[in-house]
Amino acid sequence: MGLAFARTTTKSLVYNVRHGVWVPAFAGTTRGVNIVAKQQADRSRRCFIGAAIAGLPATLLLRTASASDKMTKSQAEYQDTPNGIYSCGLCTLFVAPDGCKVVEGAISKEGWCKAFAAVD
């Protein structure tokens, strides 16, 4: 990368061979006149790409369950009676009055399925 100097009466110019243009010289530098601007553009591009990649898993985790994401009662091995002391009313997935976050359809508060998750 070759740079040439030209002195004018008002300011110093440097010829950027790579781009084929005359540009003002900054603080007496003869090389890398456009390096700072290029580094700042690269840095902001990297920040944007990094943030986009970091945000992707978050959007997938925050996705709400739709009806097609739920199990059928037979898949969940749902039963209308409790399993010992465990019932849907005590499950963290139960949605009052008769819903569930992972099993589709109406369920009984006294029912039970294999997705049971006890309240801590």
C-alpha positions in Angstrom: 0.0 0.0 0.0 1.8 3.1 -1.2 0.9 6.7 -0.1 2.2 9.8 -1.7 2.4 13.3 -0.2 1.3 16.6 -1.7 1.7 19.9 0.0 -0.9 22.6 -0.6 -1.1 26.0 0.8 -3.9 25.2 3.2 -3.6 21.6 4.3 -1.7 18.3 3.7 -3.2 15.7 1.5 -2.4 12.0 1.3 -3.0 9.9 -1.8 -4.7 6.6 -0.9 -3.5 4.2 -3.6 -5.9 1.5 -2.6 -8.9 3.7 -3.2 -7.3 6.1 -5.7 -8.3 9.3 -4.0 -6.6 12.3 -2.2 -7.6 12.5 1.4 -6.6 14.9 4.2 -3.7 13.7 6.4 -4.6 13.6 10.1 -2.0 14.6 12.7 0.9 14.0 10.4 0.1 10.4 9.7 1.1 9.0 6.4 -0.4 5.5 6.6 -3.7 4.2 7.6 -5.7 7.3 7.1 -9.0 5.4 6.9 -8.1 2.7 9.4 -10.0 4.3 12.3 -13.2 4.6 10.5 -13.0 1.1 9.2 -12.2 -0.3 12.6 -15.2 1.5 14.1 -17.5 0.1 11.4 -16.1 -3.4 11.9 -16.6 -3.2 15.7 -20.2 -2.0 15.5 -20.9 -4.8 12.9 -19.4 -7.3 15.3 -21.5 -6.0 18.2 -24.6 -6.2 16.2 -24.0 -9.8 15.0 -23.0 -10.8 18.6 -26.2 -9.3 20.0 -28.3 -11.0 17.4 -26.7 -14.4 18.1 -27.1 -14.0 21.8 -30.7 -13.0 21.5 -31.7 -15.9 19.3 -31.9 -18.5 22.2 -33.8 -16.0 24.3 -36.5 -15.7 21.7 -36.8 -19.5 21.4 -37.0 -19.9 25.2 -39.7 -17.2 25.5 -41.9 -18.7 22.9 -45.4 -19.5 24.2 -46.9 -22.9 23.8 -49.6 -23.2 21.2 -52.3 -25.9 21.1 -50.2 -27.9 18.6 -47.2 -28.0 21.1 -49.3 -29.7 23.7 -49.6 -33.4 24.3 -52.8 -35.3 23.8 -54.4 -36.9 26.9 -53.3 -40.3 25.7 -49.7 -39.2 25.1 -49.6 -37.8 28.6 -51.2 -40.9 30.0 -53.8 -38.7 31.6 -56.3 -40.2 34.1 -59.3 -38.5 35.8 -58.3 -39.9 39.2 -55.3 -38.8 41.3 -52.1 -40.9 41.6 -51.9 -41.4 45.3 -51.6 -38.0 46.8 -50.6 -36.4 43.5 -53.2 -34.6 41.4 -53.4 -31.9 38.8 -54.6 -29.3 41.4 -51.1 -29.6 43.0 -49.2 -29.4 39.7 -47.2 -26.3 38.6 -48.6 -26.9 35.0 -52.2 -26.7 36.1 -54.2 -23.7 34.8 -57.4 -23.1 36.8 -60.2 -23.9 36.4 -59.7 -26.8 34.0 -56.6 -26.3 31.8 -53.0 -27.5 31.6 -49.9 -25.9 30.0 -48.8 -29.2 28.4 -51.9 -31.3 28.0 -54.6 -30.2 25.5 -58.3 -30.1 26.3 -60.2 -29.8 29.6 -58.7 -31.7 32.5 -60.0 -32.4 36.0 -58.4 -30.8 39.1 -58.4 -34.3 40.6 -56.7 -35.9 37.5 -53.1 -36.9 37.0 -50.6 -37.4 34.1 -46.9 -38.3 33.6 -46.1 -34.6 33.2 -46.9 -33.9 36.8 -44.6 -31.4 38.4 -45.1 -30.8 42.1 -45.2 -27.3 43.5 -42.0 -26.6 45.5 
